[in-house]
Amino acid sequence: MKSPFYKCAGLLCGLALCGPTVALAQGGIDLDVLSRIRDEGFHHSRVGETLEHMTDVIGPRLTASPGMKKAHEWAARRLEGWGLANVHTEGFEFGRGWQFSRAAVHMLSPQAKPLDALPRAWTSGTDGPQKGAAILADIEDASDFARFTGKLKGKIVFLDEPAKVSQPNNKVFQRRDAKDLAEVSKFPVPGDAVSDFRRRFGKRWLFTGELYAFLAREGVLAAVRVTNRQGKLLDVTGYTYKPGEAPSFPVLVMSMEHYNRVLRLLAGGTAVEMEVDVAAQFDDSDSKAYNLLAEIPGQGKNPEIVMAGAHFDSWHSGTGAVDNGAGSAVVMEAMRILRQLGVKPKRTIRMALWAGEEQGLLGSKAYVARHLASRPEVTDPAQKALPEFLREDKTWPISPGAEFERFSVYFNIDNGSGKIRGIYGEENVAARPVFQGWFRAFRDLDAGTITMRRTGGTDHMSFDAVGLPGFQFVQDRLDYGPRLHHTDIDVYDHAVIKDLKQASVIMASFLYDAAMAEKRFPRKTLPVAPRASEKAKREKDKAEALRAAKRKAKRDHYWKDDK
């Protein structure tokens, strides 16, 4: 008879030997494969090389632009060279292409000086250098047009009030600490208040078109708007990408510091003469934009599907390194790692590099509608006049598509180049224990925060909106928000390559775990149309929000006049 010591020793030895087997049985986690993923991703990484070529050689990737087409061709060759299957693009109706090759803005008097400014996307060039006087046109709505009729021909029109420049707080580059992650992990119970932001933004969007049409009729030389970043950063986006809607003159975004100086000169009675030279070209040869897809095929005749994605498109001022070249490079690297290891997944592992995210998640929405689930077209004329991302009401019912039942889960990455710290659970409570098991292997990489919060603004929303599991990772903020997002310094120098290696390893592991799991990823209940009582309350709350906004505007106007 063995002593209790030998019994305990044998039990401990048995547990140690069967540990990986237990983990495999419980969560589909193969620790040997995860070790190989870590080795490949940390010691043989190509994520930095991929991002450098994408940004320094290819450059910015505005949707439907020549740069985006060049990026597709390069990425497809790279993915095929890595051995991925079914590498192809899928098109969806978009509008027109655009690019600019020159933007030079100068003050000629009272002092000769170059001014920091870049054109907004899908606005016209100047056909060579053009000179004109600066003028402030404080146009808030159509009732102001009469004040400026006949006064703007040949002028360079400044459209915004002076920007407020505040003192920097020196908290530009931030990593999430324990306190921040603890706060993120808490779920904020939704209140009853309804935001009026969408309606107000939609109204402003529609008026912008009306304003630019008025300025075109008046024959302005150019329009100038102020960036929303200080420190001479240019936050450059775009107006509209539909044929026939682009302004017939350049719309420039100018740095706060230079914009404010011009307005101070004008307010003091000093005339400002300027010269503007913008070379911009439209491309109407193809009305479609394209998503790029590739995969590692699953086993069997009709396997289920797991996906990873990031938006490939960027704005045109920088090179789109952290928004979202970083995420695109991580997704490509995760697929490269898995293909390099020769994995044979049970489910197909598919990747997507989306177009049109910056214009309202257009690429991922098109993919979901084509493959997974669709909604009826909007019929309300007022809603149809708005871009899709500003439309207030979803249409019903949701109609499942050919791959709806085969779809398992989608992982998105699009919050800069910061390392992964956790994941937003999108109120999918059944996902928590799954993620807890998958993150267990990455505690030494500072990852593991799981929150039931929803997060918005990127492509996982297209999947979640039709009841399919779609998730965005929690990432370190770094200087993504304060300095880089949509600005002219969104370039390779500001990407943190070590963080991208960590993110690539976790992304590859999550894809593998999902592809090998015993069951399809748990889903929430399929969304349904709101009940009549809920819709009525929402309309009542929106009306009250509108009345409150009008009351505030009236008070603000009173105090402005009083001053």
C-alpha positions in Angstrom: 0.0 0.0 0.0 1.3 3.5 -1.1 1.7 6.2 1.4 -0.5 9.4 1.2 2.5 11.2 -0.2 2.7 9.0 -3.2 -1.0 9.3 -3.8 -0.8 13.1 -3.7 2.3 13.1 -5.9 0.6 10.8 -8.4 -2.5 13.0 -8.5 -0.5 16.2 -9.0 1.5 14.5 -11.7 -1.6 13.4 -13.4 -3.2 16.8 -13.3 0.0 18.4 -14.7 0.1 15.9 -17.6 -3.6 16.2 -18.5 -3.7 20.0 -18.0 -3.6 20.9 -21.8 -6.0 18.0 -22.5 -8.5 19.4 -19.9 -8.2 22.9 -21.4 -8.7 21.5 -24.9 -11.8 19.6 -23.9 -13.3 22.5 -22.0 -12.7 25.4 -24.4 -11.2 24.1 -27.7 -7.8 25.7 -26.7 -4.7 23.9 -28.1 -1.9 25.3 -26.0 0.7 23.8 -28.3 -0.7 25.8 -31.2 -0.9 29.0 -29.1 2.8 28.5 -28.2 3.7 28.3 -31.9 1.5 31.3 -32.7 3.5 33.3 -30.1 6.8 32.1 -31.4 5.9 33.0 -35.0 4.3 36.4 -34.1 7.0 37.6 -31.7 10.2 36.2 -33.3 9.4 36.1 -37.0 6.9 39.0 -37.3 6.3 40.8 -40.5 3.7 43.2 -39.2 6.1 46.2 -39.2 7.3 45.5 -42.7 3.7 45.2 -43.9 2.7 48.5 -42.4 5.8 50.3 -43.6 5.1 49.3 -47.2 1.4 50.0 -46.9 2.0 53.6 -45.7 5.4 54.7 -47.0 5.3 53.1 -50.4 1.5 52.9 -51.1 0.5 56.0 -49.1 -3.0 57.1 -48.2 -5.9 54.9 -49.3 -9.0 57.1 -49.8 -12.0 54.9 -50.8 -12.1 54.4 -54.6 -9.0 56.4 -55.1 -6.0 55.3 -57.3 -4.1 54.8 -54.0 -6.7 52.4 -52.8 -6.6 50.4 -56.0 -2.8 50.2 -55.8 -3.1 49.0 -52.2 -5.5 46.3 -53.2 -3.2 45.0 -55.9 -0.2 45.0 -53.5 -2.1 43.3 -50.6 -3.6 40.7 -52.9 -0.1 39.7 -54.1 1.2 39.5 -50.6 -1.7 37.4 -49.3 -1.4 35.0 -52.3 2.4 34.8 -51.7 1.7 33.8 -48.1 -0.5 30.9 -49.4 -4.0 32.2 -48.5 -6.9 31.0 -50.6 -9.7 32.7 -52.5 -8.0 36.1 -52.5 -10.4 38.4 -54.3 -12.2 41.8 -54.2 -16.0 42.3 -53.9 -17.4 45.6 -55.2 -20.3 47.7 -54.0 -21.8 50.9 -55.4 -20.0 53.9 -54.1 -19.6 57.0 -56.2 -16.4 58.5 -57.6 -12.7 58.4 -57.0 -10.6 61.4 -56.1 -7.0 62.3 -55.3 -4.9 65.5 -54.9 -1.3 66.0 -55.8 -0.6 69.6 -54.7 -1.9 72.1 -52.2 -0.1 75.4 -51.7 -1.8 78.2 -49.7 0.0 81.5 -49.1 -0.7 84.8 -47.5 0.6 87.5 -49.9 -0.2 90.6 -47.7 0.2 92.1 -45.2 3.0 89.6 -44.9 4.2 86.9 -47.3 3.9 83.6 -45.5 2.9 80.0 -46.3 -0.2 78.9 -44.5 -0.9 75.3 -43.3 -3.9 74.0 -45.2 -5.0 70.9 -47.1 -8.1 70.2 -49.3 -11.1 68.3 -48.1 -11.7 65.1 -50.1 -13.9 65.2 -53.2 -13.6 69.0 -53.7 -12.2 70.6 -56.8 -8.8 72.1 -57.7 -8.0 75.6 -58.8 -6.5 75.0 -62.3 -3.2 76.7 -61.2 -2.4 79.4 -58.7 -5.2 81.8 -58.0 -5.2 85.1 -56.1 -8.0 86.6 -54.1 -8.9 88.5 -51.0 -9.9 86.7 -47.7 -13.3 87.4 -46.3 -15.2 86.0 -43.3 -18.7 84.9 -44.1 -20.5 83.9 -40.9 -23.3 82.0 -42.6 -25.3 80.0 -40.1 -28.4 79.2 -42.2 -30.0 80.1 -45.5 -31.4 83.3 -44.1 -27.8 84.7 -44.1 -27.3 84.2 -47.8 -28.9 87.6 -48.6 -26.2 89.5 -46.6 -23.4 88.1 -48.8 -25.1 88.0 -52.2 -22.9 89.8 -54.8 -20.0 90.2 -52.3 -18.1 86.9 -52.7 -17.0 86.6 -56.3 -13.3 85.8 -56.5 -12.9 85.8 -52.8 -11.4 83.2 -50.5 -14.2 82.7 -48.0 -13.5 81.8 -44.3 -16.6 80.0 -43.0 -16.0 79.3 -39.3 -15.6 81.5 -36.2 -12.2 81.7 -34.6 -11.1 78.5 -33.0 -10.4 78.4 -29.2 -6.8 77.4 -28.6 -6.3 76.0 -25.1 -3.1 75.2 -23.2 -1.9 71.6 -23.6 -2.2 69.3 -20.6 0.8 67.2 -21.6 -1.3 64.0 -21.5 -1.0 63.1 -25.1 0.3 59.6 -25.0 -1.7 57.3 -22.6 -1.8 53.6 -21.8 -4.7 52.2 -19.9 -3.9 51.6 -16.3 -5.7 49.3 -13.8 -8.1 52.1 -12.8 -9.1 52.8 -16.4 -9.6 49.2 -17.2 -11.7 48.6 -14.1 -13.9 51.5 -15.2 -14.2 50.1 -18.7 -15.2 46.7 -17.4 -18.2 48.3 -15.6 -21.5 48.3 -17.6 -23.4 51.6 -17.6 -27.1 51.0 -17.4 -28.7 52.9 -20.3 -30.9 55.9 -19.3 -34.1 57.1 -21.0 -32.7 60.2 -22.6 -32.5 60.3 -26.4 -29.6 62.1 -28.0 -30.5 64.7 -30.6 -27.0 64.5 -32.1 -28.0 62.5 -35.2 -30.8 64.9 -36.2 -28.6 68.0 -35.6 -25.7 66.5 -37.5 -28.0 65.5 -40.4 -29.4 69.0 -40.6 -25.9 70.4 -40.7 -24.9 67.9 -43.4 -27.8 68.9 -45.6 -27.2 72.6 -45.1 -23.5 72.2 -46.0 -24.6 71.1 -49.5 -26.9 74.1 -49.7 -24.1 76.5 -48.5 -21.6 75.2 -51.0 -24.1 75.5 -53.8 -24.7 79.2 -52.8 -20.9 79.8 -52.7 -20.6 78.3 -56.2 -23.3 80.5 -57.6 -21.5 83.5 -56.1 -18.3 82.5 -57.8 -16.0 82.1 -54.8 -12.3 81.2 -55.4 -12.1 78.8 -52.4 -13.6 78.1 -49.0 -11.6 77.7 -45.8 -12.7 75.8 -42.7 -10.7 75.5 -39.4 -9.3 72.2 -38.2 -10.6 70.9 -34.9 -7.0 70.2 -33.6 -4.5 72.6 -32.3 -0.7 72.5 -32.6 -0.9 73.0 -36.4 -2.5 69.5 -36.9 -4.8 69.3 -39.8 -7.9 67.1 -39.3 -9.0 66.5 -42.9 -12.0 64.5 -43.9 -14.4 64.9 -46.9 -17.7 66.3 -48.1 -19.4 64.0 -50.5 -18.3 61.3 -52.9 -21.4 61.2 -55.2 -21.1 62.5 -58.8 -22.6 65.9 -59.3 -22.5 66.9 -55.6 -18.8 68.0 -55.2 -18.2 71.7 -54.8 -16.8 73.3 -57.9 -14.1 75.1 -55.8 -11.6 73.8 -53.3 -12.6 73.5 -49.7 -9.5 73.8 -47.5 -8.9 72.9 -43.9 -6.5 75.3 -42.2 -4.6 75.0 -38.9 -6.1 76.8 -36.0 -3.2 79.1 -35.5 -3.0 80.3 -39.1 -6.8 80.5 -39.4 -7.2 82.6 -36.3 -4.4 85.0 -37.4 -6.2 85.7 -40.7 -9.5 86.4 -38.8 -7.7 88.7 -36.4 -6.3 90.7 -39.2 -9.7 91.0 -40.9 -11.4 92.0 -37.6 -8.8 94.7 -37.1 -9.4 96.2 -40.6 -6.3 94.8 -42.3 -6.9 93.4 -45.8 -5.5 89.9 -46.4 -4.5 88.8 -49.9 -3.9 85.2 -50.5 -2.9 82.7 -53.2 -4.3 79.2 -53.5 -3.0 76.4 -55.7 -4.7 73.0 -55.5 -4.3 70.2 -58.0 -7.1 67.6 -57.5 -8.5 65.0 -59.9 -11.8 63.1 -60.0 -12.1 59.5 -61.3 -15.5 58.5 -62.6 -14.2 55.4 -64.5 -15.7 53.0 -61.9 -18.6 53.8 -59.6 -17.8 50.9 -57.2 -15.5 50.6 -54.2 -14.1 47.2 -53.2 -13.5 45.0 -50.2 -10.5 42.7 -50.2 -11.1 39.1 -48.9 -8.9 36.0 -48.4 -9.2 32.9 -46.3 -7.8 29.7 -44.9 -10.4 27.0 -45.9 -12.2 25.0 -43.2 -12.6 21.2 -43.2 -15.6 19.5 -44.8 -18.0 20.4 -47.6 -19.8 23.5 -46.1 -17.8 24.7 -43.0 -18.8 27.4 -40.7 -17.0 30.8 -40.9 -15.0 32.9 -38.5 -13.8 36.3 -39.6 -11.4 39.1 -38.8 -11.4 42.5 -40.4 -10.2 46.1 -40.4 -10.9 49.0 -42.6 -8.3 49.5 -45.3 -9.4 53.0 -46.4 -7.9 56.1 -44.9 -8.1 59.9 -45.3 -5.7 61.6 -47.7 -3.6 63.9 -45.5 -1.3 61.5 -43.8 -0.7 57.9 -44.8 -3.4 56.2 -42.7 -0.9 54.4 -40.5 -2.8 54.1 -37.3 -6.3 54.7 -38.9 -6.3 52.0 -40.0 -3.2 50.7 -41.6 -2.3 49.3 -38.1 -5.5 47.2 -37.9 -5.2 46.1 -41.5 -1.5 45.0 -40.9 -2.6 43.1 -37.8 -5.3 41.2 -39.6 -2.9 40.4 -42.5 -0.2 39.3 -40.0 -2.7 37.1 -38.1 -3.6 35.3 -41.3 0.1 35.0 -42.2 0.9 33.4 -38.9 -1.8 30.8 -39.1 -1.0 30.0 -42.7 2.7 29.7 -41.8 1.9 27.2 -39.1 -0.1 25.1 -41.6 -3.2 24.9 -39.4 -6.1 22.9 -40.6 -9.1 24.7 -39.0 -12.5 23.1 -38.6 -14.2 26.3 -39.7 -13.1 28.6 -42.5 -11.0 31.6 -41.3 -11.8 34.6 -43.5 -10.3 38.0 -43.4 -11.6 41.3 -44.9 -10.0 44.6 -45.5 -13.0 47.0 -45.8 -13.5 50.1 -48.0 -15.8 52.9 -47.2 -15.6 52.7 -43.4 -14.8 56.4 -43.2 -18.0 57.2 -45.1 -20.2 55.2 -42.8 -19.1 51.5 -42.6 -20.2 51.1 -46.2 -17.9 48.2 -47.1 -18.8 46.0 -44.1 -22.5 46.8 -44.5 -22.3 45.8 -48.2 -20.6 42.5 -47.3 -23.2 41.7 -44.5 -26.1 42.4 -46.8 -24.6 40.3 -49.6 -23.7 37.2 -47.5 -25.3 37.3 -44.1 -28.5 39.3 -43.7 -30.3 42.2 -45.3 -32.8 44.9 -44.5 -35.4 46.6 -46.7 -34.4 49.8 -48.5 -35.2 53.1 -46.8 -38.3 54.7 -48.3 -38.7 58.0 -46.4 -37.4 60.8 -48.7 -36.0 62.8 -45.8 -34.0 59.8 -44.6 -32.9 58.9 -48.2 -31.5 62.4 -48.6 -29.0 61.7 -45.8 -25.9 59.6 -46.0 -26.5 56.1 -44.6 -24.6 56.7 -41.3 -27.0 59.6 -40.4 -30.3 57.8 -41.0 -32.2 57.6 -37.8 -34.4 54.5 -38.1 -33.4 50.9 -39.0 -35.7 49.1 -41.4 -37.4 45.8 -40.7 -37.5 42.9 -40.9 -34.0 41.4 -41.0 -33.8 38.7 -43.7 -31.1 36.1 -43.1 -28.9 35.4 -46.1 -27.1 32.3 -47.5 -24.3 32.3 -44.9 -26.3 33.4 -41.9 -26.4 30.1 -40.2 -22.9 29.1 -41.1 -21.5 32.3 -39.6 -19.8 32.0 -36.2 -18.0 35.3 -35.1 -16.3 38.4 -36.4 -13.3 40.2 -34.7 -12.5 43.8 -35.6 -9.5 46.0 -34.8 -9.6 49.8 -35.4 -8.5 51.9 -32.5 -4.9 52.8 -33.5 -1.7 50.9 -33.0 -2.1 50.3 -29.2 -1.8 46.8 -27.9 -5.0 44.8 -27.1 -6.1 45.0 -23.5 -9.4 43.3 -23.7 -12.6 43.2 -25.7 -16.0 44.9 -25.8 -18.7 42.2 -25.3 -21.6 44.1 -26.9 -24.0 42.9 -24.2 -23.5 39.3 -25.2 -23.3 37.8 -21.7 -22.7 34.3 -23.1 -19.5 35.5 -24.7 -17.9 36.3 -21.4 -16.9 32.8 -20.3 -15.6 32.1 -23.8 -13.4 35.2 -23.8 -12.2 34.5 -20.3 -10.9 31.1 -21.5 -9.2 32.5 -24.6 -7.6 35.4 -22.7 -6.2 33.2 -20.1 -3.1 32.4 -22.2 -2.3 36.2 -22.5 -2.3 37.5 -19.0 1.4 38.0 -19.3 0.7 40.3 -22.3 -1.5 42.7 -20.2 -4.7 41.5 -21.9 -7.9 40.2 -20.4 -10.4 42.9 -19.7 -13.9 41.9 -20.7 -16.7 44.4 -20.7 -20.3 44.0 -21.7 -20.3 47.6 -23.0 -21.1 48.4 -26.6 -18.6 50.4 -28.6 -19.3 52.1 -31.8 -17.8 53.8 -34.9 -16.4 50.8 -36.7 -17.1 47.7 -38.7 -18.1 45.2 -36.0 -21.4 47.2 -35.8 -22.5 45.9 -39.3 -22.5 42.4 -37.9 -24.0 43.2 -34.5 -26.8 45.1 -36.2 -28.2 41.9 -37.8 -27.8 39.8 -34.6 -24.4 38.2 -35.5 -21.5 38.2 -33.0 -19.2 41.1 -33.9 -16.6 42.5 -31.5 -14.0 45.2 -31.3 -11.0 44.9 -29.1 -10.2 47.3 -26.2 -6.8 48.8 -27.0 -4.3 51.1 -25.4 -5.1 54.7 -26.5 -1.6 55.9 -27.0 -1.9 59.3 -28.9 -4.6 58.0 -31.3 -7.3 60.5 -30.2 -5.3 63.6 -29.3 -3.0 63.8 -32.3 -3.3 61.1 -34.9 -6.9 60.3 -35.8 -7.7 61.7 -39.3 -4.7 64.1 -39.2 -1.7 64.8 -41.4 0.7 63.2 -38.9 -1.0 59.8 -39.1 2.1 58.2 -40.5 4.3 55.2 -39.8 6.5 57.0 -37.3 3.7 57.1 -34.8 2.8 53.3 -35.0 4.1 51.2 -32.1 5.3 48.0 -33.7 5.8 46.1 -30.5 2.1 46.6 -29.7 1.1 45.5 -33.2 3.1 42.2 -32.7 1.1 41.6 -29.4 -2.2 42.4 -31.2 -1.4 40.1 -34.1 -0.6 37.2 -31.8 -3.9 37.7 -29.9 -5.9 38.1 -33.1 -4.4 34.9 -34.6 -5.1 33.0 -31.4 -8.7 34.2 -31.2 -9.3 33.2 -34.8 -7.8 29.8 -34.2 -9.8 29.3 -31.0 -13.0 30.3 -32.7 -12.3 28.1 -35.7 -11.6 25.0 -33.5 -14.3 25.5 -30.8 -16.7 22.7 -30.3 -19.7 24.9 -31.0 -20.5 28.0 -33.0 -20.0 31.2 -31.1 -23.0 32.2 -28.9 -25.4 34.7 -30.3 -27.7 37.3 -28.8 -31.4 37.4 -29.7 -32.1 38.5 -33.3 -33.0 42.2 -33.3 -36.7 43.0 -33.9 -38.6 46.2 -34.7 -39.3 48.3 -31.6 -42.7 48.0 -30.0 -45.2 50.7 -30.8 -45.0 52.1 -27.3 -41.2 52.2 -27.4 -41.3 54.0 -30.8 -43.9 56.5 -29.5 -41.7 57.2 -26.4 -38.6 57.7 -28.6 -40.5 60.2 -30.8 -41.7 62.0 -27.7 -38.1 62.2 -26.3 -36.8 63.4 -29.6 -39.4 66.1 -29.7 -38.5 67.2 -26.2 -34.8 67.2 -27.1 -35.5 69.4 -30.1 -37.5 71.9 -27.9 -34.7 71.9 -25.4 -32.2 72.7 -28.1 -34.3 75.5 -29.4 -34.7 77.0 -25.9 -30.9 76.8 -25.4 -30.3 78.4 -28.8 -32.7 81.2 -27.8 -30.9 81.8 -24.5 -27.5 81.7 -26.2 -28.6 84.3 -28.8 -30.0 86.5 -26.0 -26.7 86.5 -24.1 -24.7 87.0 -27.2 -26.8 90.1 -28.1 -26.6 91.3 -24.5 -22.8 91.2 -24.6 
